[in-house]
Amino acid sequence: MRPEGVQKGKGSGVKNRGSTKKNKSSGTKGKGSGMKKPKKVKKRAKRLQPLSEASAASAAERAAARQAAEEASRRARHLKALSHRTGEERELEELLFGDSLNVEEEELLQSLASPPRLNAAEGKSFRKGSRGSEVENEAKGKLPSKKPAWVDEDDEAEENVDMTHRYRKDYMKSDAEKILTKKKLKRRLEEQFQQAMGGVPAWADLENTKKSKKTGSDSDTDEDDDLLCKTGNYITSSESLPRGILKMTTCLPANQERFVDGRLSTVQFHPSAQVVMTAGQDRSVSLFQVDGIKNPKIQSIYLESFPVYKACFSVNGEEVIATGTHHRMFFVYDMMSGSITPIEKVRGLEERFLRSFELSPDGSFMLLTGTSGYLHLLSMKTKELISTMKVNGRCTASAFTPDSSKIYSYSKEGEVFIWDVRSRKCLHKFEDEGSLEGKCMALSKNNQYVACGSSSGVVNLYTTDTCLKENKPKPVKAIMNLVTAATCVTFNPTTEILAVASREVDEAVKLVHIPSYTVFSNFPVFRRKQIYLAQSMDFSPRSGFFSVGNNKGKALLFRLKHYSDF
């Protein structure tokens, strides 16, 4: 017999074995469950995949529905805004926009709707390309063309221009051209401009400017950049004087503080200072400062019993030479010392009266015009006679060339003699075309033109080259704007204006534009007496002022705005 403890122990052992079996079985179950778990995860993932797609589709549908609702509300607001317009607003819109109100409601709503939204990537690319696309569209001209609201029939019809107007008379070639179309007038103006300028300027040639723009685009941009980096006045007046209308203002008379009693025989500007001199029949010579506002008097000298026929500044501007109307003597006024020296008699000079004279531009000689065609050449330093020359007939006018090497003398018979100053010999002689009696003459400061005025009022303009070569030269222009004898002609320092005048009729003063040989239409002022009988004329050293001495004792002063300096 076995003891009970053993049996119990065995039984417990058996139980333990069973428990171990259970544990083993459970262990095996655990192992089996561990092997089947990955298959379940795959099945669950396959089940979740269609669920996520369905939820994304439902979200997109909800977003689309939300966007459709917003679009519907926006349309409702726009329709409400459009429905509240009054009748006046509708009429005004029809007047401004024409048929745009007949556009369908759907197109209006689309035009009022905001542009579609873009995602982040599309927005960046759009912002990068928008700047370049806008510039390209503007450059290429791809803007949408709009239909005009109306068409004016008068725009297509050719408009006629009345050519009998005083500003357009010069452009008429014959009396039959009293009316021209705008196109013909434009062509006529172009022809006149090309004739005045000597051809088409480079800036007016469109083909050349286009080529230069294409070839030099890079350089132009660099120049523009440099220009924008600087400050200053880049607008300047044109260098050449335009034709047609002369911009000028009327100032107070130069001798406002002391008018001359009677005829003003001489008015002349100082060669270097801003001073003008007047002299006349009241036996006085006066100096005035020119400012265009008050023109204050500087000094006056009185020459007893000596009515002044002509007075002139010396070239250096330090002396004034004055001759009388019925005297053999002349006076020299030294402005530096204030002394007045009478030259009572010149040795070897047998003349009853000494009136007209000219000074050489280099300041070396003084040419006195005597009677019976005699010309007396004096030294400016010693006031002594150097030599005498004679022309056929009576000499009425004379002038030095700008280099003081030659003398032009104009006879009463209409012949012009050219003399050499050094040898005092006659180099050439020519006839003034159509001249019945010579009256006055002038040479331009650049030695390019010679102007001869005759008793018929015609002023012939020659070039110096033709005058030196031909015996009967043809004038480049015959100025026929004076109806009485031309008594005074003078060029301005830049040889752009020729002033011609007659002392026999009131307001008989004309300013001629030299490059085009046309008269400025705004001087003198139409139907307004201002100048009266012109006795003498002169331009300031840089053409800033123009003065006319008249028979009322006034030195009229005009400011020429084209020229900036005195």
MARDRENPA-232048 format. One line per field, with one value per residue (C-alpha): residue in three letters; x, y, z. Coordinates in nm, 2 decimals. Layout:
N
residu <- c(ALA, ...) $
xx <- c(X, ...) $
yy <- c(Y, ...) $
zz <- c(Z, ...) $
// end
This chain:
566
residu <- c(MET, ARG, PRO, GLU, GLY, VAL, GLN, LYS, GLY, LYS, GLY, SER, GLY, VAL, LYS, ASN, ARG, GLY, SER, THR, LYS, LYS, ASN, LYS, SER, SER, GLY, THR, LYS, GLY, LYS, GLY, SER, GLY, MET, LYS, LYS, PRO, LYS, LYS, VAL, LYS, LYS, ARG, ALA, LYS, ARG, LEU, GLN, PRO, LEU, SER, GLU, ALA, SER, ALA, ALA, SER, ALA, ALA, GLU, ARG, ALA, ALA, ALA, ARG, GLN, ALA, ALA, GLU, GLU, ALA, SER, ARG, ARG, ALA, ARG, HIS, LEU, LYS, ALA, LEU, SER, HIS, ARG, THR, GLY, GLU, GLU, ARG, GLU, LEU, GLU, GLU, LEU, LEU, PHE, GLY, ASP, SER, LEU, ASN, VAL, GLU, GLU, GLU, GLU, LEU, LEU, GLN, SER, LEU, ALA, SER, PRO, PRO, ARG, LEU, ASN, ALA, ALA, GLU, GLY, LYS, SER, PHE, ARG, LYS, GLY, SER, ARG, GLY, SER, GLU, VAL, GLU, ASN, GLU, ALA, LYS, GLY, LYS, LEU, PRO, SER, LYS, LYS, PRO, ALA, TRP, VAL, ASP, GLU, ASP, ASP, GLU, ALA, GLU, GLU, ASN, VAL, ASP, MET, THR, HIS, ARG, TYR, ARG, LYS, ASP, TYR, MET, LYS, SER, ASP, ALA, GLU, LYS, ILE, LEU, THR, LYS, LYS, LYS, LEU, LYS, ARG, ARG, LEU, GLU, GLU, GLN, PHE, GLN, GLN, ALA, MET, GLY, GLY, VAL, PRO, ALA, TRP, ALA, ASP, LEU, GLU, ASN, THR, LYS, LYS, SER, LYS, LYS, THR, GLY, SER, ASP, SER, ASP, THR, ASP, GLU, ASP, ASP, ASP, LEU, LEU, CYS, LYS, THR, GLY, ASN, TYR, ILE, THR, SER, SER, GLU, SER, LEU, PRO, ARG, GLY, ILE, LEU, LYS, MET, THR, THR, CYS, LEU, PRO, ALA, ASN, GLN, GLU, ARG, PHE, VAL, ASP, GLY, ARG, LEU, SER, THR, VAL, GLN, PHE, HIS, PRO, SER, ALA, GLN, VAL, VAL, MET, THR, ALA, GLY, GLN, ASP, ARG, SER, VAL, SER, LEU, PHE, GLN, VAL, ASP, GLY, ILE, LYS, ASN, PRO, LYS, ILE, GLN, SER, ILE, TYR, LEU, GLU, SER, PHE, PRO, VAL, TYR, LYS, ALA, CYS, PHE, SER, VAL, ASN, GLY, GLU, GLU, VAL, ILE, ALA, THR, GLY, THR, HIS, HIS, ARG, MET, PHE, PHE, VAL, TYR, ASP, MET, MET, SER, GLY, SER, ILE, THR, PRO, ILE, GLU, LYS, VAL, ARG, GLY, LEU, GLU, GLU, ARG, PHE, LEU, ARG, SER, PHE, GLU, LEU, SER, PRO, ASP, GLY, SER, PHE, MET, LEU, LEU, THR, GLY, THR, SER, GLY, TYR, LEU, HIS, LEU, LEU, SER, MET, LYS, THR, LYS, GLU, LEU, ILE, SER, THR, MET, LYS, VAL, ASN, GLY, ARG, CYS, THR, ALA, SER, ALA, PHE, THR, PRO, ASP, SER, SER, LYS, ILE, TYR, SER, TYR, SER, LYS, GLU, GLY, GLU, VAL, PHE, ILE, TRP, ASP, VAL, ARG, SER, ARG, LYS, CYS, LEU, HIS, LYS, PHE, GLU, ASP, GLU, GLY, SER, LEU, GLU, GLY, LYS, CYS, MET, ALA, LEU, SER, LYS, ASN, ASN, GLN, TYR, VAL, ALA, CYS, GLY, SER, SER, SER, GLY, VAL, VAL, ASN, LEU, TYR, THR, THR, ASP, THR, CYS, LEU, LYS, GLU, ASN, LYS, PRO, LYS, PRO, VAL, LYS, ALA, ILE, MET, ASN, LEU, VAL, THR, ALA, ALA, THR, CYS, VAL, THR, PHE, ASN, PRO, THR, THR, GLU, ILE, LEU, ALA, VAL, ALA, SER, ARG, GLU, VAL, ASP, GLU, ALA, VAL, LYS, LEU, VAL, HIS, ILE, PRO, SER, TYR, THR, VAL, PHE, SER, ASN, PHE, PRO, VAL, PHE, ARG, ARG, LYS, GLN, ILE, TYR, LEU, ALA, GLN, SER, MET, ASP, PHE, SER, PRO, ARG, SER, GLY, PHE, PHE, SER, VAL, GLY, ASN, ASN, LYS, GLY, LYS, ALA, LEU, LEU, PHE, ARG, LEU, LYS, HIS, TYR, SER, ASP, PHE) $
xx <- c(0.00, 0.13, 0.11, -0.16, 0.08, 0.23, -0.09, -0.19, 0.13, 0.09, -0.25, -0.13, 0.14, -0.11, -0.31, 0.00, 0.06, -0.28, -0.23, 0.09, -0.09, -0.33, -0.05, 0.10, -0.22, -0.27, 0.09, 0.02, -0.30, -0.09, 0.15, -0.13, -0.29, 0.04, 0.08, -0.28, -0.26, -0.10, -0.37, -0.64, -0.45, -0.44, -0.81, -0.88, -0.66, -0.85, -1.18, -1.06, -0.93, -1.27, -1.40, -1.13, -1.21, -1.58, -1.51, -1.29, -1.55, -1.82, -1.59, -1.54, -1.91, -1.97, -1.70, -1.86, -2.20, -2.07, -1.90, -2.23, -2.42, -2.18, -2.20, -2.58, -2.58, -2.33, -2.55, -2.85, -2.67, -2.56, -2.91, -3.05, -2.79, -2.88, -3.25, -3.23, -3.11, -3.32, -3.43, -3.17, -2.89, -3.01, -3.02, -2.67, -2.53, -2.69, -2.53, -2.18, -2.16, -2.39, -2.52, -2.34, -2.67, -2.81, -2.56, -2.72, -2.76, -2.52, -2.23, -2.29, -2.28, -1.96, -1.80, -1.90, -1.79, -1.45, -1.17, -1.13, -0.90, -0.57, -0.37, -0.03, 0.18, -0.04, -0.05, 0.33, 0.37, 0.10, 0.26, 0.60, 0.46, 0.20, 0.44, 0.61, 0.28, 0.14, 0.44, 0.44, 0.07, 0.11, 0.41, 0.25, -0.07, -0.29, -0.54, -0.90, -1.04, -1.37, -1.63, -1.68, -2.00, -2.06, -1.89, -1.87, -1.91, -1.73, -1.41, -1.39, -1.47, -1.18, -1.17, -1.08, -0.85, -0.89, -0.55, -0.64, -0.58, -0.28, -0.09, -0.12, -0.09, 0.28, 0.21, 0.00, 0.17, -0.10, -0.43, -0.61, -0.50, -0.74, -0.87, -0.66, -0.73, -0.56, -0.35, -0.22, -0.15, 0.05, 0.25, 0.31, 0.43, 0.67, 0.81, 0.86, 1.03, 1.26, 1.35, 1.43, 1.63, 1.81, 1.66, 1.50, 1.67, 1.78, 1.53, 1.24, 1.34, 1.12, 1.30, 1.64, 1.50, 1.34, 1.67, 1.87, 1.62, 1.65, 2.03, 2.10, 1.83, 2.08, 2.27, 1.95, 1.84, 2.18, 2.15, 1.80, 1.92, 2.20, 1.95, 1.72, 2.01, 2.08, 1.89, 1.89, 1.71, 1.72, 1.48, 1.66, 1.54, 1.61, 1.94, 1.80, 1.54, 1.20, 1.01, 0.66, 0.61, 0.88, 0.83, 0.89, 0.77, 0.75, 0.95, 0.96, 1.15, 1.52, 1.54, 1.23, 1.40, 1.50, 1.32, 1.47, 1.29, 1.25, 1.39, 1.61, 1.89, 2.09, 2.03, 2.31, 2.39, 2.73, 2.95, 3.03, 2.82, 2.44, 2.41, 2.23, 2.32, 2.08, 2.15, 1.94, 1.85, 1.84, 2.23, 2.27, 2.42, 2.27, 2.36, 2.11, 2.14, 1.92, 1.72, 1.39, 1.20, 1.32, 1.62, 1.78, 1.98, 2.36, 2.48, 2.40, 2.64, 2.53, 2.71, 2.63, 2.50, 2.57, 2.26, 2.39, 2.36, 2.52, 2.69, 2.87, 3.06, 3.42, 3.50, 3.65, 3.35, 3.56, 3.48, 3.18, 3.23, 2.95, 2.91, 2.68, 2.43, 2.60, 2.96, 3.30, 3.41, 3.32, 3.35, 3.52, 3.38, 3.61, 3.38, 3.66, 3.80, 3.48, 3.65, 3.50, 3.76, 3.65, 3.83, 3.79, 3.98, 4.15, 4.46, 4.41, 4.03, 3.84, 3.47, 3.20, 3.01, 3.11, 2.80, 2.80, 3.09, 3.17, 3.41, 3.61, 3.54, 3.91, 3.91, 4.18, 4.00, 3.73, 3.57, 3.41, 3.16, 3.22, 3.06, 3.09, 3.16, 3.47, 3.56, 3.81, 4.00, 4.12, 4.32, 4.13, 4.44, 4.55, 4.23, 4.45, 4.38, 4.53, 4.39, 4.10, 3.89, 3.63, 3.32, 3.13, 2.85, 2.76, 2.82, 2.51, 2.62, 2.93, 3.03, 3.33, 3.36, 3.38, 3.76, 3.81, 4.00, 3.74, 3.50, 3.17, 3.04, 2.69, 2.65, 2.34, 2.34, 2.29, 2.64, 2.84, 3.22, 3.44, 3.77, 4.08, 4.17, 4.55, 4.60, 4.29, 4.22, 3.89, 3.87, 3.53, 3.21, 2.86, 2.52, 2.23, 1.95, 1.66, 1.80, 1.70, 1.88, 2.08, 1.99, 2.14, 2.34, 2.46, 2.69, 2.61, 2.84, 2.94, 3.03, 2.77, 2.51, 2.50, 2.18, 2.12, 1.81, 1.69, 1.45, 1.18, 1.16, 1.31, 1.59, 1.80, 1.98, 2.30, 2.57, 2.92, 3.06, 2.84, 2.91, 3.29, 3.26, 2.97, 2.91, 2.53, 2.46, 2.11, 1.98, 1.88, 1.58, 1.42, 1.24, 0.94, 0.76, 0.83, 0.64, 0.86, 1.23, 1.44, 1.64, 1.79, 1.89, 2.08, 2.16, 2.14, 2.47, 2.37, 2.26, 1.91, 1.72, 1.74, 1.57, 1.45, 1.28, 1.17, 1.15, 0.89, 0.58, 0.46, 0.51, 0.74, 0.96, 0.99, 1.19, 1.30, 1.38, 1.71, 1.71, 1.37, 1.37, 1.02, 0.89, 0.77, 0.40, 0.36, 0.59, 0.49, 0.16, -0.13, -0.35, -0.16, 0.06, 0.37, 0.68, 0.58, 0.87, 1.17, 1.50, 1.76, 1.77, 2.01, 2.03, 2.21, 2.54, 2.37, 2.03, 1.84, 1.70, 1.60, 1.56, 1.41, 1.46, 1.16, 1.07, 0.90, 1.24, 1.18, 1.41, 1.15, 1.28, 1.17, 1.28, 1.34, 1.26, 1.44, 1.77, 1.86, 2.15, 2.17) $
yy <- c(0.00, 0.34, 0.62, 0.88, 1.16, 0.98, 0.92, 1.27, 1.38, 1.17, 1.30, 1.65, 1.56, 1.43, 1.74, 1.94, 1.75, 1.83, 2.18, 2.18, 2.02, 2.30, 2.54, 2.38, 2.38, 2.74, 2.81, 2.65, 2.85, 3.16, 3.06, 3.00, 3.34, 3.52, 3.37, 3.47, 3.84, 3.99, 3.85, 4.04, 4.37, 4.34, 4.27, 4.57, 4.80, 4.68, 4.76, 5.12, 5.22, 5.25, 5.43, 5.70, 5.75, 5.78, 6.04, 6.25, 6.24, 6.35, 6.64, 6.76, 6.74, 6.95, 7.21, 7.23, 7.27, 7.54, 7.72, 7.69, 7.84, 8.13, 8.19, 8.18, 8.44, 8.66, 8.65, 8.74, 9.04, 9.16, 9.12, 9.31, 9.59, 9.60, 9.60, 9.92, 10.15, 10.45, 10.56, 10.84, 10.60, 10.37, 10.66, 10.77, 10.42, 10.39, 10.73, 10.63, 10.26, 10.23, 9.87, 9.73, 9.72, 9.46, 9.20, 8.89, 8.86, 8.57, 8.77, 9.06, 8.82, 8.66, 9.00, 9.11, 8.78, 8.77, 8.58, 8.21, 8.12, 7.95, 7.72, 7.81, 7.67, 7.82, 8.15, 8.17, 8.09, 8.34, 8.62, 8.55, 8.55, 8.83, 9.12, 9.00, 8.91, 9.26, 9.43, 9.20, 9.25, 9.63, 9.62, 9.39, 9.58, 9.28, 9.48, 9.39, 9.63, 9.80, 9.91, 10.29, 10.42, 10.65, 10.77, 11.14, 11.20, 11.54, 11.36, 11.19, 11.50, 11.72, 12.06, 12.36, 12.64, 13.01, 13.11, 13.48, 13.53, 13.76, 13.48, 13.24, 13.48, 13.40, 13.03, 13.11, 13.04, 13.20, 13.38, 13.06, 12.90, 13.11, 12.78, 12.48, 12.15, 12.07, 11.80, 12.04, 12.31, 12.06, 11.96, 12.33, 12.40, 12.10, 12.23, 12.58, 12.43, 12.21, 12.51, 12.72, 12.45, 12.33, 11.99, 11.74, 11.75, 11.43, 11.45, 11.49, 11.18, 10.90, 10.61, 10.71, 10.77, 10.42, 10.26, 10.45, 10.35, 9.98, 9.99, 10.20, 10.08, 9.97, 10.30, 10.50, 10.32, 10.39, 10.76, 10.77, 10.62, 10.88, 11.16, 11.05, 11.05, 11.42, 11.74, 12.06, 12.25, 12.03, 12.24, 12.50, 12.73, 12.65, 12.79, 12.90, 13.18, 13.05, 13.22, 13.36, 13.53, 13.70, 13.67, 14.02, 14.26, 14.64, 14.81, 15.17, 15.40, 15.38, 15.76, 15.76, 16.00, 16.25, 16.27, 16.47, 16.78, 16.70, 16.43, 16.16, 16.11, 15.84, 15.55, 15.30, 15.03, 15.02, 14.74, 14.59, 14.76, 14.75, 15.12, 15.29, 15.63, 15.88, 16.20, 16.44, 16.78, 16.93, 16.94, 16.68, 16.33, 16.11, 15.78, 15.55, 15.22, 14.95, 14.73, 14.72, 14.86, 15.21, 15.27, 15.54, 15.82, 15.80, 16.12, 16.39, 16.63, 16.95, 17.06, 17.43, 17.53, 17.18, 16.98, 16.62, 16.45, 16.12, 15.99, 15.66, 15.47, 15.38, 15.01, 15.00, 15.18, 15.46, 15.74, 15.89, 16.06, 16.31, 16.50, 16.80, 16.89, 17.20, 17.19, 17.11, 17.00, 16.70, 16.63, 16.34, 16.28, 16.08, 15.90, 15.79, 16.14, 16.33, 16.56, 16.69, 16.75, 16.94, 16.84, 17.17, 17.09, 16.79, 16.87, 16.79, 16.76, 17.01, 16.96, 17.21, 16.97, 16.65, 16.44, 16.07, 15.84, 15.48, 15.32, 15.01, 14.70, 14.68, 15.04, 15.16, 15.37, 15.63, 15.67, 16.01, 16.04, 16.37, 16.54, 16.45, 16.09, 16.13, 15.90, 16.01, 15.75, 15.89, 15.73, 15.68, 15.75, 16.08, 16.18, 16.26, 16.20, 15.88, 15.86, 15.96, 15.75, 15.85, 15.67, 15.76, 16.00, 16.08, 15.83, 15.78, 15.49, 15.29, 15.01, 14.81, 14.44, 14.26, 14.20, 14.57, 14.47, 14.60, 14.89, 14.88, 15.21, 15.26, 15.54, 15.73, 15.57, 15.23, 15.10, 14.93, 14.97, 14.74, 14.89, 14.74, 14.93, 14.87, 14.97, 15.19, 15.04, 14.94, 14.56, 14.51, 14.69, 14.56, 14.70, 14.68, 14.51, 14.74, 15.03, 15.38, 15.56, 15.41, 15.51, 15.28, 14.96, 14.72, 14.42, 14.12, 14.05, 13.71, 13.87, 13.65, 13.91, 14.26, 14.45, 14.75, 14.97, 15.20, 15.49, 15.25, 15.08, 14.75, 14.61, 14.36, 14.09, 13.95, 13.70, 13.84, 13.57, 13.67, 14.03, 13.98, 13.77, 13.90, 14.25, 14.20, 13.95, 13.82, 13.89, 13.59, 13.79, 14.12, 14.25, 14.46, 14.53, 14.90, 15.13, 15.44, 15.48, 15.26, 15.49, 15.25, 14.88, 14.69, 14.33, 14.18, 14.03, 13.67, 13.75, 13.61, 13.94, 14.22, 14.54, 14.77, 15.11, 15.42, 15.76, 15.89, 15.69, 15.61, 15.25, 15.17, 14.92, 14.55, 14.27, 14.00, 13.64, 13.58, 13.20, 13.19, 13.55, 13.61, 13.91, 13.86, 13.92, 14.06, 14.36, 14.64, 14.59, 14.60, 14.92, 15.07, 15.37, 15.33, 15.39, 15.68, 15.79, 15.57, 15.76, 15.51, 15.15, 14.92, 14.58, 14.52, 14.32, 13.99, 14.08, 14.08, 14.43, 14.62, 15.00, 15.24, 15.62, 15.82, 16.17, 16.23, 16.22, 15.87, 15.57, 15.29, 14.97, 14.61, 14.29, 14.00, 13.69, 13.44, 13.58, 13.55, 13.79, 14.17) $
zz <- c(0.00, -0.08, 0.15, 0.10, 0.07, -0.22, -0.39, -0.33, -0.46, -0.76, -0.81, -0.78, -1.01, -1.26, -1.21, -1.27, -1.58, -1.69, -1.61, -1.80, -2.09, -2.06, -2.05, -2.35, -2.53, -2.43, -2.54, -2.87, -2.90, -2.83, -3.10, -3.34, -3.26, -3.32, -3.67, -3.78, -3.67, -4.00, -4.22, -4.01, -4.05, -4.43, -4.44, -4.22, -4.44, -4.75, -4.57, -4.47, -4.82, -4.99, -4.68, -4.71, -5.09, -5.01, -4.74, -4.98, -5.25, -5.00, -4.88, -5.24, -5.30, -4.98, -5.10, -5.44, -5.29, -5.06, -5.35, -5.56, -5.27, -5.24, -5.62, -5.60, -5.32, -5.51, -5.82, -5.61, -5.47, -5.81, -5.95, -5.66, -5.72, -6.09, -6.03, -5.81, -6.10, -6.18, -6.53, -6.53, -6.46, -6.74, -6.99, -6.88, -6.92, -7.26, -7.36, -7.24, -7.32, -7.62, -7.67, -7.37, -7.18, -7.42, -7.30, -7.16, -6.78, -6.77, -6.93, -6.69, -6.39, -6.52, -6.57, -6.22, -6.06, -5.89, -6.07, -5.98, -5.69, -5.75, -5.53, -5.39, -5.67, -5.94, -5.76, -5.75, -6.12, -6.20, -6.01, -6.17, -6.52, -6.48, -6.49, -6.81, -6.98, -6.91, -7.06, -7.36, -7.42, -7.41, -7.63, -7.89, -7.88, -7.81, -7.61, -7.70, -7.96, -7.88, -8.12, -8.14, -7.99, -8.29, -8.61, -8.70, -9.07, -9.04, -8.95, -9.29, -9.49, -9.60, -9.43, -9.65, -9.52, -9.62, -9.76, -9.79, -9.41, -9.35, -9.16, -9.46, -9.76, -9.79, -9.86, -10.17, -10.50, -10.72, -10.68, -10.77, -10.43, -10.22, -10.06, -9.99, -9.81, -9.49, -9.66, -9.93, -9.67, -9.47, -9.77, -9.85, -9.50, -9.52, -9.85, -9.70, -9.39, -9.60, -9.82, -9.51, -9.34, -9.66, -9.66, -9.41, -9.07, -8.92, -8.63, -8.89, -9.09, -8.95, -9.12, -8.99, -8.64, -8.63, -8.75, -8.49, -8.22, -8.31, -8.33, -8.03, -7.79, -7.53, -7.54, -7.52, -7.20, -7.05, -7.14, -7.00, -6.68, -6.66, -6.73, -6.46, -6.21, -6.27, -6.20, -6.39, -6.67, -6.98, -7.18, -7.40, -7.68, -8.04, -8.17, -8.51, -8.53, -8.64, -8.92, -8.93, -8.60, -8.40, -8.02, -7.88, -7.62, -7.63, -7.36, -7.25, -7.49, -7.43, -7.38, -7.15, -6.91, -7.18, -7.51, -7.80, -7.92, -8.29, -8.51, -8.35, -8.60, -8.43, -8.19, -8.13, -7.87, -7.70, -7.83, -7.49, -7.22, -7.17, -7.28, -7.57, -7.72, -7.87, -8.07, -8.26, -8.37, -8.02, -8.02, -7.75, -7.72, -7.43, -7.28, -7.11, -6.93, -7.09, -6.85, -7.03, -6.73, -6.64, -6.87, -6.64, -6.79, -6.74, -6.90, -7.16, -7.34, -7.52, -7.83, -7.88, -8.23, -8.35, -8.46, -8.48, -8.81, -8.70, -8.39, -8.35, -8.08, -8.14, -8.17, -7.82, -7.68, -7.52, -7.77, -7.95, -8.29, -8.39, -8.71, -8.78, -9.04, -9.18, -9.04, -9.17, -8.82, -8.60, -8.23, -8.05, -7.70, -7.47, -7.22, -6.99, -6.93, -7.01, -7.25, -7.58, -7.86, -8.17, -8.50, -8.68, -8.99, -9.14, -9.35, -9.72, -9.68, -9.89, -9.81, -9.72, -9.50, -9.32, -9.25, -9.33, -9.21, -9.12, -8.88, -8.96, -8.74, -8.64, -8.51, -8.75, -9.00, -9.04, -9.38, -9.46, -9.75, -9.93, -10.22, -10.60, -10.52, -10.30, -10.02, -9.76, -9.55, -9.21, -8.93, -8.61, -8.39, -8.54, -8.73, -9.03, -9.40, -9.54, -9.89, -10.11, -10.35, -10.60, -10.75, -11.06, -10.96, -10.60, -10.32, -10.11, -9.87, -9.78, -9.55, -9.44, -9.46, -9.12, -9.16, -9.25, -9.57, -9.82, -9.86, -10.04, -10.18, -10.33, -10.59, -10.67, -11.02, -10.86, -10.90, -10.62, -10.60, -10.40, -10.28, -10.13, -9.81, -9.83, -10.19, -10.22, -10.56, -10.70, -10.71, -10.87, -10.97, -11.01, -11.09, -10.84, -11.03, -11.11, -10.90, -11.02, -10.74, -10.46, -10.11, -9.84, -9.80, -9.53, -9.49, -9.27, -8.97, -9.12, -9.45, -9.63, -9.75, -9.91, -9.89, -10.12, -10.08, -10.37, -10.41, -10.54, -10.20, -10.32, -10.11, -10.31, -10.11, -10.26, -10.16, -10.14, -10.36, -10.65, -10.60, -10.62, -10.94, -11.16, -11.30, -11.30, -11.02, -10.95, -10.59, -10.38, -10.27, -10.38, -10.07, -10.20, -9.87, -9.88, -10.11, -10.06, -10.08, -9.85, -9.63, -9.37, -9.37, -9.10, -9.01, -8.66, -8.52, -8.59, -8.96, -8.90, -8.92, -9.18, -9.07, -9.36, -9.31, -9.49, -9.33, -9.58, -9.45, -9.10, -8.97, -9.27, -9.09, -9.17, -9.02, -9.27, -9.17, -9.35, -9.39, -9.55, -9.68, -9.54, -9.34, -8.98, -8.99, -8.64, -8.67, -8.68, -8.50, -8.74, -8.73, -8.44, -8.48, -8.27, -8.48, -8.70, -8.93, -8.86, -8.88, -8.76, -8.63, -8.44, -8.27, -7.94, -7.95, -7.90, -8.06, -7.73, -7.80, -8.11, -8.11, -8.36, -8.35, -8.49, -8.58, -8.24, -8.06, -7.91, -7.92, -7.92, -7.76, -7.83, -7.65, -7.88, -7.66, -7.88, -7.78, -7.41, -7.38, -7.44) $
// end
